[in-house]
Amino acid sequence: MKLVLDASVAIAAVRPSEPAYAAARARMDRVLQGLDELMQPSTFRVEVGGALARLGRREAEIRRLVDPLCAPPHAIVTIGPKGAAAAEARAIQARLRGADALYVWLASARGLTLCTLDQEMAQRGGAFCKVVAP
């Protein structure tokens, strides 16, 4: 399955104390086994890396998680001025936070499924793209 993976899933997959840890870990295992292919906004690395660093994870550990998610066959999509304008429109239409709007914009623009643990993003973004939990 080709999908857009929200940072919430990647972060939960390395935090056993998270309620959705098992589901997030299972989704990450599918990705790492090549069963799922990702298309991510270029902000994904920053969002996941920053969140894990704030949780006290070391840089080497963060890179071991993030690097495989951003390497082929997975794709990183840069935003650019046109993409930023489209994501801004999506943020306004769906009343989404900026980073959330980037994931919804990418999924809707490419006709992909968005995988997230964020209930607000799922509810509001669901009007524009298919949304699934891990």
Buried (B, 14 or more C-beta within 10 A) or exposed (E): EBBBBBBBBBBBBBBEEBEBBEBBBEBBEBBEEEEBBBBBBBBBBEBBBEBBEEEEBEEEEBEEBBEEBBEEEBEBBEBEEEBBEBBBEBBEEBEBEEBBBBBBBBBBBBEBBBBBBBEEBBEBBBEBBBBEBB
